[in-house]
Amino acid sequence: MQIIVRDFVYEQVKWWIEQAKKHWENNEPALSFICAWVVFDHCYSLFARVYIDALRLRKKTSIELEDLRGRVQRVYFPPNRPKKEEGYYIPDHLEIALFVGKKNSGFQEFWDYFRKKQETPKYEMPLPIKDLTWRNDIPNEGAAPARLIDMELRPLFLTLLTIRNNLFHGGKSFGRKEYEDERNFNICSSAAEFMVPFVDELTTNIEP
C-alpha cells in the first residue's frame, strides 16, 4: 500500500501536521485546513515532478492529463533541460488529478484503506461551494450537501482545492465560529476534519 514519492522527507512536513492538529484542537478550522494543505501540496507536487522527470528522460515533450473535472488537457515540457531549470509548469488541479488518479501509484489502495477506518464525520460539507475566482459552483451546480469521505476522488479534491483557492486567492477569510457565519465555518470545519487525518495517514504511507 506504499505510495512511492521520490525525495519525500517526512521531517519536512512533520511541523505542519502538528500545527494542523493544534489549530483543529483550538477550534481554528481555517488555519488547520491550510496547514494540512501545505502537507498535501508537498506530496502531490513531488509526485508530479518525479513523473514528468521520468517522461523527459524518455525524450517525451508532452503528456495528456485528465483534470479534476474529467477534461483532458495536454501539458508541454522541454526535454534535456537541467533540473534546476525545470522549464515546465503543471497547475495544481492537474498535479492532484495525476497523484490521485494514476494507475498503479498505490493511491487507490491507500484511499480504500483510509475510507474504511474513518469514523463518521461530525461536519457535512454544504455543497455546492462558490469558486470566488471563476464564480461557478463546485463540484457542480445543484450539488447536495455531502460528507467528504463519501465523495468520489475527483469531485472531492476539486471541492477541497476550491476551498484552498478561495482562502489563498478569492478573498475568503474563515476564522473562529464567533466571527463568521455558520455556513463558512462549517465549510472549513468539514474540510479540516477530513484533511488533518488524511495527510497524517498519507505521509506514513509514502515511501521515498
N, C-alpha and C positions, 0 to 999 in steps of 0.2 A: 504493500500500500504506500510505499515511499514515492514521493514526487522528486524527481531529480532537477535541482536548480543550481547550476554551477556558480561558484563564487558566493553562495549564500553563507552568511555568518550570523549565527543566532545572537551573538553578543551585540550586534549592531541594532537589533530590534528589541532586545530584552527590555531596555528602559522604556520604550514606547508602549509595550504591552503592560508594564507595571503602571504607567501613567493612565492608560485606558481603564484599567481596573480601579485605580484610585478615584478618578473622576466619576466613574459609574457609582461607586460607593458613596460619593459626596453629592449625588443627585444632580450631576452636571453632564447630561447625556450628549450634548453637542461636542463638548471637549473630549469626552470618552470616545465618541464615534470618530472624530478627527484623528486622535492618536492611534486608534485601531486601523484607520485607513492608511496611515503612513506605513504601517507594517505590511498591509496587503499590497500597497503600491510597490514596496521594495521587492516583494515576491514576484508579482506578475511582470514587472519591468525587467527584472533579471532574467526571467524565463524567456521573455520575448527577445532580449538581446542575444542570448545563447542560441536560440532558434535561428535568428537572422544571420548570426556569425557562421553557423553551420552551412546555411544555404550559400553564403558568399564564398566559402571555401570550395563549394561545388560549382563556382562560377555562375550562379544564378543572379539575375539582376532585378527580379520582381517576383511577387507571390500574390495570389488571390486569397483574401481572408474574409470570412463571414463575420459581420459585426453583430452587436448585441440585439439589433433589430431584425437580424436574419438577412441583411442585404450584403451582397458580395462586393468587395472593394479590392482594387489592385494597389499594392504598395511597391514602390520602386526604391532600389538601393544600389549604389555602385559597388562592384567587386574590387578586391585587392586594395582597398583603402586602409591605411594604418588604423589600428584600433582606437588610438587617441583622437582620430578624426572620423568619427563614425559615419557621417555623411548621409544618414537616413533618419527619418522620424516616423514613428507609428503613434497615432493618437491613443489615449488611454483606453477608449472603448474597444479598439481593435486588439490591444495588448491583453486586456481582460478576456475578450472573447477567445483569443488564442490559448490563454492559460487554462480557462475552464472548459474549453471545447475540444482541444486537440486530443485525438485518439491515442491511446497507449501512453499518455503522460502520467497516469496514476491519479489524476484529479477526480475522475468519476468514481473510482473505488474509494477514495478518501471521502467524497461527498456522501456516498451511500452509508458509509460508516458513521460519519458525523451526524447525519439526519436521524439515524436510529437511536443515538444516545442522548439527544437533546430533550430536555424537559419541555412541557407545554409553555410557550411564551406568555408573559403577562400582558405584553402590549401587542396590539394589532395595527398594522400599517394602514393608515387612512388613505387608500388609493382612490383616484389617481393623484400623482404628485405633479405640480405645475413646474415645468422647466422654465426658470426665470430668464434664461438666455434666449431660447428659441420660442418661448411662450406656448409650448404644446404640452399635452397631457402624457404622463409616463406611468406605467408602461404602454397604456393606450387609453383613448377616450372611453369613458364609461366603465373603467376597471373598478371592481368592487373591493372594499377593504379585505385584507388577507393577512394571514400570518406569513412572515417571510420564509420560514422554514418549509412551508408548503408550496412555494412558488417554483416554477421551472427555472433552470440556471440562468438563461439569457435575460428574461424579464426581471429576475431577481437582481442581477448585478447591474442592469440598466437602471433600475429604480435606485439602488444604492449609489451608483455613480452620479445620478441626477441630484440626489441629496448632497453629495460631496461638492458637485459643481455649484449648486445654489449657495452653499456656505462659502466656497472659495471665490466664486466669480459673480454670483447672482444677487448679492446684497442681502441674503438672509442672515439673521443673527439669532440663533436659538440659545437661550441661556437657561437659568433656573425657572422652574414652573411658575413661581410667583411673578415673574417678569414677562411671561409670554402667554399667548392664548393656548388653550388646551390642545388644539389640533397640531400646532407646531411642536409643542413639547412631546406629543405622542409620536410624531414623525421621527424625531431624533431619539426618543426612548426606544422605539421599535428597532431603529437602525443600530443603535449601540448595543441593545440587548442581544442582537444577532451577531454583530461584528466582533465583539470582545471575545467570546468563547470561540468563535470561528477562527480568528487569527491565532489565538492561543493554541488551539489544536492543530491548525495548519502548520505552524512553524515547528512543531515537534514531529511532523511527518514529512519534512523536507530533508533530502539528502544532498549535500553539495557535491 
